[in-house]
Amino acid sequence: MKYDHLKNQDEQVFAIVEREEQRQNEEIELIASENYVTPAVLEAMATVLTNKYSEGYPGHRYYGGNYIIDDIENLAIERVKKLFDAEHVNVQPLSGSPANAAVYMAFLNPGDKVLGLKLDHGGHLSHGHSVNFSGRLYNFVQYGVNPETGIIDMDEVREIALREKPKMIVAGFSAYSREIDWQKFKDIADEIGAYTFADIAHIAGLIAGKQLKNPVPIFDVVSTTTHKTLRGPRGAIIMCKEKYAKQVNSAVFPGMQGGPHDHITAAKAVAFGEALKPEFIEYAAQIIKNAKTMAAEFLNLGYRIVSGGTDNHLMVVDLSSKGLAGKEAEIAWEKIGISVSRSTIPNDPNPPMNPSGVRLGTPAITTRGMKEAEMKLIVSLMDKALMNKDDEIKLAELKEEIKKMCAQFPIPTK
Ligand SMILES: *Cc1c(COP(=O)(O)O)cnc(C)c1O
């Protein structure tokens, strides 16, 4: 019964949606930043709330007719406060990068110095990369991971912080598989009077699910996307101490954005409601069990993993340990119906377009209900694909095996 109007009115768009739904059902998603939302989240996005303009904040809007919309925004805010123990919440950011732009705008002036993790060590573009607005507007200096252990060396962070005296320290990463010592970052920042900014885009769901430490009570300001482990619609939120509420709100609107996307706010509220339930704790715990199982299987087969394993939902597999590059693996795995993202390894000898590693994550396959047994099967099929990467017949057989397994774990749809 779903998509009836779309099907009748616009065959072309409907056909593309149908094909993509089939692809998602038949293939394995190991991209660490992706997930499948629940039918309730999907439905909330497809509501008439999309028709409204609501520039401003609840009780203070620049448009009339917002007395109902105020309720959805307030509900989303109250749920985030409970979920992360936050003092102040802004649920309007359209995505992770604009949220980070608003955070910088709220606390910094162009040219100010910021300390963040190097992109090729697991940082994010919006943490000071030269091609990104962040690297062009602000003066980023960078810390790295220890090349031997793959782990952030907090003594080095302190040394750089004391030498460079940045106005802000950024922690929270896109491809780092270890637990982060938030308190240590805060202690270092306090020594030099720097602001602390945590970007928990990747791990927010694991924090909400009580599996990882929460920086929100410790840090000045925290941003997160809502569509990764948190399993909501595409978007972001910013949480901060009450004393920064006004400057953060003004940076989001009118600083960075115009009107919020109210249908997405509704879907965010639904996702936060789901994350507050006890089942979400089980979900978060299973994500990590699955990731640890996957990492152990790769190690057994002789692959190197950056930092030697994982504490969270992701791992970076170094394919040079098998004489391969990230791109070759990505292509071989795509042929059998497994999506991954290429990733640099710390101090990668290869160029960013063809780095030595791939980043794998378990949030999406865990949502489908896959557990340890499926992880073992997936890794063994991935290994076989690499060992037979030029044998199209063998790869087609492996693709069939993946398809068969996926049929037992349908993705959630309306
Ligand atoms: C994904 C991610 C972002 C950006 O999110 P978008 O919604 O893609 O803009 C920002 N920071 C980190 C650490 C991320 O992993």
Ligand as a Chemical Component Dictionary entry (heavy atoms), coordinates in Angstrom:
data_LIG
# 
_chem_comp.id                   LIG 
_chem_comp.type                 NON-POLYMER 
_chem_comp.pdbx_formal_charge   0 
_chem_comp.three_letter_code    LIG 
# 
loop_
_chem_comp_atom.comp_id 
_chem_comp_atom.atom_id 
_chem_comp_atom.alt_atom_id 
_chem_comp_atom.type_symbol 
_chem_comp_atom.charge 
_chem_comp_atom.model_Cartn_x 
_chem_comp_atom.model_Cartn_y 
_chem_comp_atom.model_Cartn_z 
_chem_comp_atom.pdbx_ordinal 
LIG C1 C1 C 0 29.448 12.471 9.682  1  
LIG C2 C2 C 0 30.205 13.473 10.466 2  
LIG C3 C3 C 0 29.945 14.841 10.344 3  
LIG C4 C4 C 0 29.122 15.464 9.226  4  
LIG O1 O1 O 0 27.855 15.105 9.079  5  
LIG P1 P1 P 0 27.025 15.470 7.756  6  
LIG O2 O2 O 0 25.638 15.281 8.224  7  
LIG O3 O3 O 0 27.473 14.514 6.714  8  
LIG O4 O4 O 0 27.338 16.887 7.391  9  
LIG C5 C5 C 0 30.595 15.719 11.212 10 
LIG N1 N1 N 0 31.472 15.265 12.119 11 
LIG C6 C6 C 0 31.782 13.954 12.232 12 
LIG C7 C7 C 0 32.772 13.527 13.264 13 
LIG C8 C8 C 0 31.171 13.020 11.397 14 
LIG O5 O5 O 0 31.528 11.738 11.496 15 
# 
loop_
_chem_comp_bond.comp_id 
_chem_comp_bond.atom_id_1 
_chem_comp_bond.atom_id_2 
_chem_comp_bond.value_order 
_chem_comp_bond.pdbx_ordinal 
LIG C1 C2 SING 1  
LIG C2 C3 SING 2  
LIG C2 C8 DOUB 3  
LIG C3 C4 SING 4  
LIG C3 C5 DOUB 5  
LIG C4 O1 SING 6  
LIG O1 P1 SING 7  
LIG P1 O2 DOUB 8  
LIG P1 O3 SING 9  
LIG P1 O4 SING 10 
LIG C5 N1 SING 11 
LIG N1 C6 DOUB 12 
LIG C6 C7 SING 13 
LIG C6 C8 SING 14 
LIG C8 O5 SING 15 
# 
